Amino acid sequence: MGKYVEVSDENFQNEVLGSDLPVLVDFWAPWCAPCRMIAPTIEEIAADMEGKLKVAKYNTEESSSIAMEKQVVSIPTLILFKDGKEVDRIIGLMPKQKLVDFIESKIN
């Protein structure tokens, strides 16, 4: 299993905005089928890019303030942050290689 951190409204500032590494945040919910489908891919990326990228999962059922602030209207939404700022986002399912290419193009 990949190494990712679970984030919420309480620790988002420290874990995501304050991170030295770029952070990919997966906004998801337990009832969301596409979220469950992309989860293994997100975990693989967390393992493959360890040391280059931090991966965080934000459960929109348990927290909602950050999701509303970032205008997350559909899930899964993957937002890439670098130096505390949003770099880009992807909404919906995507094959692993496309997602890796997207991330690498933004953080390198």
Backbone as ProteinMPNN parsed JSONL, in Angstrom:
{"seq_chain_A": "MGKYVEVSDENFQNEVLGSDLPVLVDFWAPWCAPCRMIAPTIEEIAADMEGKLKVAKYNTEESSSIAMEKQVVSIPTLILFKDGKEVDRIIGLMPKQKLVDFIESKIN", "coords_chain_A": {"N_chain_A": [[0.841, -1.192, 0.0], [0.455, 2.227, -0.742], [2.053, 5.204, 0.551], [0.307, 7.585, 2.08], [-1.159, 10.569, 3.418], [-3.852, 11.247, 5.59], [-5.943, 13.98, 5.35], [-7.677, 16.783, 6.815], [-9.959, 19.455, 7.601], [-8.712, 20.421, 9.843], [-5.923, 19.75, 9.755], [-5.035, 20.498, 7.258], [-3.703, 22.888, 6.564], [-1.078, 22.582, 7.708], [-0.215, 20.025, 6.676], [-0.6, 20.159, 3.881], [-0.502, 22.882, 2.702], [1.723, 23.789, 4.054], [3.723, 22.057, 3.32], [6.973, 20.875, 2.353], [7.331, 19.406, 0.108], [5.77, 18.998, -3.16], [2.208, 18.516, -3.184], [-0.294, 16.162, -3.79], [-3.653, 16.243, -3.571], [-6.321, 14.196, -2.919], [-9.592, 14.581, -3.232], [-12.324, 13.016, -1.955], [-15.035, 10.641, -1.331], [-16.574, 8.109, 0.704], [-18.869, 6.896, -0.465], [-18.6, 7.28, -3.153], [-18.252, 5.821, -6.188], [-16.386, 6.148, -8.466], [-14.316, 7.324, -7.003], [-13.467, 5.253, -5.351], [-12.561, 3.575, -7.331], [-10.317, 4.894, -8.382], [-8.649, 5.0, -6.217], [-6.673, 2.834, -5.699], [-4.79, 3.451, -7.686], [-3.958, 6.008, -6.915], [-2.717, 5.338, -4.523], [-0.613, 3.744, -5.491], [0.844, 5.669, -6.9], [1.585, 7.279, -4.769], [3.413, 5.577, -3.505], [5.277, 5.127, -5.598], [6.276, 7.698, -6.093], [7.35, 8.555, -3.763], [9.098, 10.771, -1.669], [9.411, 12.603, -3.678], [6.909, 13.572, -4.031], [4.106, 14.329, -2.06], [1.252, 12.602, -1.013], [-2.096, 13.15, -0.328], [-5.225, 12.403, 1.228], [-8.477, 13.597, 1.269], [-11.354, 13.373, 2.911], [-14.458, 14.156, 1.928], [-16.816, 13.736, 3.228], [-16.282, 13.774, 5.911], [-15.017, 16.177, 6.366], [-15.521, 19.503, 5.203], [-15.031, 22.195, 4.785], [-12.559, 23.012, 3.537], [-12.887, 21.796, 1.056], [-15.092, 23.233, 0.11], [-13.999, 25.808, 0.087], [-12.022, 25.491, -1.855], [-13.603, 25.116, -3.992], [-14.513, 22.558, -4.815], [-16.547, 20.695, -6.648], [-17.286, 18.298, -7.775], [-16.498, 14.857, -7.319], [-14.169, 12.154, -7.868], [-11.827, 14.734, -7.18], [-8.672, 15.812, -7.944], [-6.216, 17.754, -6.644], [-3.297, 19.522, -7.246], [-0.794, 20.819, -5.295], [1.81, 23.196, -4.847], [4.388, 24.648, -3.088], [2.5, 25.685, -1.311], [0.466, 26.631, -2.913], [-2.239, 26.215, -5.232], [-1.592, 24.369, -8.103], [-2.675, 22.975, -10.273], [-5.56, 21.057, -11.347], [-7.392, 17.957, -11.539], [-10.335, 16.406, -12.574], [-12.283, 13.597, -11.967], [-11.898, 10.182, -13.257], [-8.745, 8.84, -14.351], [-6.273, 7.282, -16.364], [-3.406, 5.647, -14.883], [-0.795, 6.285, -15.995], [-1.265, 8.649, -17.411], [-1.966, 10.328, -15.326], [0.411, 10.324, -13.829], [2.129, 11.505, -15.732], [0.909, 14.033, -15.897], [1.334, 14.976, -13.238], [4.173, 14.958, -13.092], [4.797, 16.805, -15.088], [4.064, 19.13, -13.886], [5.509, 19.386, -11.513], [8.201, 19.198, -11.986]], "CA_chain_A": [[0.0, 0.0, 0.0], [1.198, 3.471, -0.838], [2.1, 6.037, 1.746], [-0.388, 8.85, 1.937], [-1.605, 11.127, 4.688], [-5.245, 11.677, 5.576], [-6.041, 15.373, 5.767], [-9.007, 17.302, 7.134], [-9.911, 20.907, 7.778], [-7.823, 20.729, 10.972], [-4.487, 19.632, 9.481], [-4.768, 20.836, 5.854], [-2.693, 23.966, 6.523], [0.257, 22.019, 7.975], [0.137, 18.887, 5.825], [-0.634, 20.474, 2.443], [0.007, 24.209, 2.368], [3.035, 23.963, 4.665], [4.621, 20.97, 2.927], [8.156, 21.177, 1.54], [7.15, 18.689, -1.156], [4.471, 19.187, -3.813], [1.2, 17.634, -2.589], [-1.48, 15.81, -4.567], [-4.754, 15.995, -2.644], [-7.451, 13.464, -3.49], [-10.872, 14.883, -2.579], [-13.101, 11.807, -2.201], [-16.035, 10.259, -0.325], [-16.734, 6.646, 0.715], [-19.975, 6.453, -1.319], [-18.28, 7.635, -4.545], [-17.658, 4.679, -6.9], [-15.145, 6.515, -9.16], [-13.278, 7.579, -5.983], [-12.956, 3.939, -4.949], [-11.859, 3.006, -8.479], [-9.023, 5.547, -8.577], [-7.859, 4.905, -4.978], [-5.437, 2.041, -5.821], [-3.851, 4.199, -8.528], [-3.421, 7.081, -6.07], [-1.803, 4.696, -3.568], [0.58, 3.35, -6.242], [1.595, 6.891, -7.17], [2.169, 7.682, -3.481], [4.58, 4.726, -3.294], [6.239, 5.331, -6.685], [6.846, 9.054, -6.08], [7.738, 8.893, -2.393], [10.291, 11.605, -1.635], [9.241, 13.658, -4.68], [5.528, 14.033, -3.971], [3.306, 13.882, -0.921], [-0.128, 12.331, -1.431], [-3.036, 13.326, 0.779], [-6.623, 12.087, 0.926], [-9.39, 14.466, 2.003], [-12.692, 12.784, 2.879], [-15.43, 15.258, 1.913], [-17.909, 13.41, 4.147], [-15.847, 14.083, 7.27], [-14.632, 17.587, 6.376], [-16.06, 20.13, 3.994], [-14.64, 23.607, 4.649], [-11.513, 23.176, 2.523], [-13.491, 21.433, -0.232], [-15.907, 24.372, -0.33], [-13.071, 26.919, -0.181], [-11.329, 25.185, -3.123], [-14.657, 24.962, -4.991], [-14.588, 21.173, -5.288], [-17.975, 20.462, -6.875], [-17.502, 16.896, -8.078], [-15.4, 14.023, -6.86], [-12.906, 12.596, -7.29], [-11.059, 15.872, -7.677], [-7.278, 15.754, -7.514], [-5.611, 19.082, -6.746], [-1.856, 19.509, -7.022], [-0.3, 22.031, -4.63], [3.259, 23.355, -4.779], [4.708, 25.856, -2.313], [1.293, 26.187, -0.667], [-0.492, 27.183, -3.878], [-2.781, 25.269, -6.202], [-0.918, 24.415, -9.398], [-3.628, 22.507, -11.273], [-6.474, 20.038, -10.826], [-8.0, 16.97, -12.44], [-11.614, 15.926, -12.053], [-12.698, 12.32, -12.533], [-10.941, 9.091, -13.417], [-7.699, 9.005, -15.343], [-5.313, 6.177, -16.293], [-2.244, 5.958, -14.047], [0.307, 6.938, -16.704], [-1.667, 10.028, -17.705], [-1.899, 11.046, -14.066], [1.846, 10.493, -13.533], [2.637, 12.513, -16.677], [0.348, 15.313, -15.453], [2.041, 15.381, -12.018], [5.576, 15.235, -13.391], [4.891, 18.028, -15.892], [3.803, 20.282, -13.026], [6.414, 19.512, -10.363], [9.621, 19.182, -12.405]], "C_chain_A": [[0.876, 1.242, 0.0], [1.149, 4.271, 0.445], [1.424, 7.365, 1.446], [-0.827, 9.302, 3.32], [-3.076, 11.509, 4.545], [-5.293, 13.102, 6.104], [-7.491, 15.76, 5.98], [-8.873, 18.812, 7.239], [-8.877, 21.292, 8.837], [-6.342, 20.703, 10.599], [-4.098, 19.995, 8.047], [-3.65, 21.874, 5.736], [-1.282, 23.389, 6.676], [0.669, 20.981, 6.95], [0.238, 19.238, 4.339], [0.036, 21.809, 2.157], [1.408, 24.451, 2.93], [4.062, 22.924, 4.261], [5.799, 21.472, 2.094], [8.06, 20.519, 0.163], [5.855, 19.141, -1.834], [3.487, 18.16, -3.229], [0.047, 17.424, -3.568], [-2.574, 15.471, -3.571], [-5.911, 15.36, -3.409], [-8.689, 13.793, -2.654], [-11.829, 13.754, -2.957], [-14.173, 11.643, -1.131], [-16.241, 8.743, -0.417], [-17.817, 6.128, -0.234], [-19.706, 6.641, -2.813], [-17.562, 6.48, -5.246], [-16.395, 5.059, -7.68], [-13.997, 6.797, -8.186], [-12.643, 6.262, -5.553], [-12.158, 3.296, -6.092], [-10.465, 3.606, -8.65], [-8.104, 5.392, -7.36], [-6.602, 4.041, -5.11], [-4.365, 2.744, -6.656], [-3.177, 5.304, -7.719], [-2.398, 6.495, -5.092], [-0.512, 4.244, -4.253], [1.459, 4.559, -6.513], [2.278, 7.382, -5.893], [3.443, 6.884, -3.219], [5.668, 5.017, -4.33], [6.971, 6.666, -6.567], [7.244, 9.511, -4.682], [9.058, 9.658, -2.403], [10.242, 12.75, -2.636], [7.883, 14.34, -4.553], [4.879, 13.485, -2.707], [1.889, 13.68, -1.447], [-1.018, 12.401, -0.197], [-4.438, 12.978, 0.311], [-7.514, 12.903, 1.856], [-10.801, 13.923, 1.829], [-13.729, 13.905, 3.006], [-16.65, 14.989, 2.781], [-17.571, 13.833, 5.569], [-15.465, 15.543, 7.442], [-15.194, 18.226, 5.121], [-15.574, 21.56, 3.777], [-13.608, 23.829, 3.552], [-12.081, 22.846, 1.144], [-14.335, 22.584, -0.776], [-15.009, 25.555, -0.71], [-12.377, 26.734, -1.532], [-12.315, 24.936, -4.26], [-14.647, 23.579, -5.649], [-16.073, 20.844, -5.411], [-18.289, 19.039, -7.306], [-16.266, 16.116, -7.651], [-15.336, 12.755, -7.697], [-12.351, 13.83, -7.987], [-9.669, 15.748, -7.086], [-6.68, 17.136, -7.729], [-4.142, 18.968, -6.382], [-1.441, 20.862, -6.454], [1.22, 22.023, -4.643], [3.532, 24.683, -4.099], [3.453, 26.517, -1.744], [0.234, 26.738, -1.606], [-0.986, 26.087, -4.819], [-2.098, 25.478, -7.541], [-1.9, 24.053, -10.51], [-4.531, 21.463, -10.625], [-6.985, 19.156, -11.941], [-9.293, 16.53, -11.781], [-11.95, 14.621, -12.754], [-11.565, 11.315, -12.653], [-9.945, 9.385, -14.518], [-6.764, 7.8, -15.237], [-4.054, 6.614, -15.536], [-1.17, 6.732, -14.806], [-0.027, 8.391, -17.046], [-1.57, 10.892, -16.458], [-0.45, 11.316, -13.671], [2.441, 11.565, -14.443], [2.174, 13.91, -16.284], [1.136, 15.841, -14.253], [3.465, 15.803, -12.336], [5.74, 16.51, -14.202], [4.729, 19.277, -15.039], [4.841, 20.47, -11.92], [7.886, 19.533, -10.756], [10.02, 20.475, -13.077]], "O_chain_A": [[1.911, 1.29, 0.666], [0.305, 4.037, 1.311], [1.92, 8.164, 0.652], [-0.862, 8.515, 4.266], [-3.494, 12.03, 3.511], [-4.753, 13.399, 7.17], [-8.407, 15.161, 5.416], [-7.804, 19.373, 6.995], [-8.246, 22.346, 8.749], [-5.577, 21.543, 11.072], [-2.942, 19.817, 7.663], [-2.758, 21.741, 4.898], [-0.399, 23.676, 5.868], [1.775, 21.041, 6.411], [1.066, 18.676, 3.622], [1.038, 21.859, 1.444], [2.188, 25.217, 2.364], [5.166, 22.908, 4.805], [5.657, 22.36, 1.253], [8.629, 21.005, -0.814], [4.94, 19.616, -1.161], [3.89, 17.067, -2.83], [-0.512, 18.38, -4.104], [-2.442, 14.516, -2.806], [-6.406, 15.902, -4.397], [-8.819, 13.342, -1.515], [-12.116, 13.552, -4.137], [-14.222, 12.396, -0.157], [-16.099, 8.162, -1.493], [-17.69, 5.021, -0.757], [-20.502, 6.205, -3.645], [-16.405, 6.188, -4.941], [-15.397, 4.347, -7.568], [-12.837, 6.538, -8.506], [-11.424, 6.17, -5.409], [-11.198, 2.564, -5.851], [-9.531, 2.898, -9.026], [-6.901, 5.63, -7.467], [-5.538, 4.474, -4.669], [-3.174, 2.64, -6.362], [-1.968, 5.51, -7.826], [-1.342, 7.085, -4.862], [0.566, 4.346, -3.667], [2.679, 4.488, -6.373], [3.417, 7.847, -5.934], [4.442, 7.441, -2.764], [6.842, 5.139, -3.983], [8.152, 6.759, -6.902], [7.449, 10.7, -4.442], [10.017, 9.251, -3.06], [10.941, 13.751, -2.475], [7.716, 15.507, -4.908], [5.079, 12.328, -2.338], [1.387, 14.487, -2.229], [-0.732, 11.794, 0.835], [-4.803, 13.22, -0.839], [-7.331, 12.899, 3.074], [-11.377, 13.999, 0.743], [-13.859, 14.523, 4.063], [-17.435, 15.899, 3.048], [-18.454, 14.204, 6.342], [-15.575, 16.09, 8.539], [-15.329, 17.567, 4.09], [-15.701, 22.083, 2.669], [-13.761, 24.732, 2.729], [-11.788, 23.54, 0.171], [-14.301, 22.878, -1.971], [-15.245, 26.22, -1.719], [-12.168, 27.701, -2.266], [-11.91, 24.584, -5.368], [-14.757, 23.451, -6.869], [-16.775, 20.727, -4.406], [-19.439, 18.609, -7.215], [-15.152, 16.638, -7.624], [-16.37, 12.314, -8.198], [-12.4, 13.952, -9.211], [-9.508, 15.596, -5.875], [-6.638, 17.635, -8.854], [-3.783, 18.397, -5.352], [-1.7, 21.909, -7.048], [1.846, 20.977, -4.472], [2.98, 25.715, -4.482], [3.35, 27.743, -1.699], [-0.787, 27.257, -1.154], [-0.252, 25.159, -5.157], [-2.027, 26.594, -8.054], [-1.962, 24.717, -11.544], [-4.293, 21.038, -9.494], [-7.01, 19.537, -13.111], [-9.339, 16.308, -10.571], [-11.911, 14.538, -13.981], [-10.44, 11.556, -12.217], [-10.249, 10.082, -15.487], [-6.486, 7.34, -14.13], [-3.685, 7.788, -15.544], [-0.681, 7.744, -14.304], [0.841, 9.261, -16.976], [-1.144, 12.046, -16.522], [-0.122, 12.417, -13.228], [3.175, 12.437, -13.978], [2.953, 14.862, -16.33], [1.557, 16.997, -14.239], [3.918, 16.866, -11.911], [6.724, 17.228, -14.025], [5.194, 20.355, -15.411], [5.036, 21.586, -11.44], [8.735, 19.859, -9.927], [11.171, 20.627, -13.487]]}, "name": "protein", "num_of_chains": 1, "seq": "MGKYVEVSDENFQNEVLGSDLPVLVDFWAPWCAPCRMIAPTIEEIAADMEGKLKVAKYNTEESSSIAMEKQVVSIPTLILFKDGKEVDRIIGLMPKQKLVDFIESKIN"}
